[in-house]
Every structure is written in structure tokens, then in C-alpha cells.
Amino acid sequence: GENNLKVMDNYFRKFSYEDLIIPKYFKMRETEKIPEYFFRDDICTYWVFISEYVSEMVDLSYSYDEQVALDDELQNVFKDIVDNGFRGIENGAGFPKEITDKATLVEFLTAGIVN
């Protein structure tokens, strides 16, 4: 009910794009060295696997970084995510309004798939 809305509101006030970048998330929380943390180990392995696949797919579409930056349709997607998807949330929850290189695009797409 009403309490669920309050919980979600509080969560999204603190939510950040960086929370979706799994390797950075565990480092930020200082949990990367906890032994036998199976969830972290498994999800990080999955992250690497998905990231490698996404990188291959991005390489098929873009030969160099400048092509990413010059893809108006792609850039409009990122702008739309921030402007409309996170309207009212400070700084668009840290989501990029533009992505100008292949590595950042791979990270963004991987985060979308893994999460």
C-alpha cells in the first residue's frame, strides 16, 4: 500500500546509475575481498561473460569510438532515458545523457542486461 510507495520513493532518491555497474558496486561497498561471497563471485563472472559478448556485438556495429558519438539515434536514446525515464530525480540518477565511446556503451548495455 502506501508504505510501499514510501519505500520505493526513498530507494529512488538514493539510486544511482553506478549501482548498476556490478564490479563498481561491490568495490564501492568494499565487499570485493570477502571470502566465499558466492553471489558476488557468480554475478561478477556473469558480468564478464555478458560484457565480452556485448563488446563483440558493439564491435560489429561501430568500428571506432567516434561512430558511437556520431550516432544521433543512439544519443537520443540516452537523452530520453535521462529526460523522461528519470524525470524529477536529481541529475538523472547519474545516467549518462550521451555516450561517446565503445567501452562506455558496452558498460551501459551490460548493466541493462545483467540487472
SELUMPA-399907 format. One record per residue (C-alpha): x, y, z. Coordinates in steps of 0.25 Angstrom, whole numbers, plus 2048, in hexadecimal, padded with zeros to 3 digits. Layout:
N
XYZ...
// end
This chain:
115
80080080080480E80481180980B8168027FE81580F7F781E81680282880B80282980C7F282A81B7F383581A7FE83C8107F583C8187E88408257F084E81D7F284E8157E685A8177DC85E8127CF86B80E7D58638047DE8607FC7D186F7FA7CD8717ED7D58807EE7D68807FC7DB8747F97E487C7EF7EC8887F77ED8808037F287A7FB7FD8887F58008847E77FE88D7E37F38967DB7FD88C7D48068907C58048857BB7FF87B7C67FB8757BD7F186B7C77EC8757D27E987E7C77E28737C27DA86E7CF7D587B7D57D287E7C87CA8717CA7C38747D97C18817D67BA87B7CB7B18707D57AD8797E17AB8827D97A28767D57998717E379987E7E879587F7DF7898717E47858757F37868817F077E8787EB7738717F877387C80277688A80177188F80D77988A81678588782277C87C81A77587581878387682778687082A77886482077885982A77B84E81F77D85781978885A82678E84B82978E84881D7968518207A184C82F7A283E8297A284181F7AD84682B7B683C8357B283082D7B28338207BA8398277C68318347C683183A7D383D8327D884A83B7DB85483A7D084C82F7C98518257D385F8267CD85B8207C08638267B485C82F7AB86582B7A087082079E87B8237958848177958828087938878047A187C80C7A887280779E8767F97A28757FC7B18678027AF8627F77A78687ED7B08617F37BC8547F37B58557E47B285B7E07C08517E87C8
// end
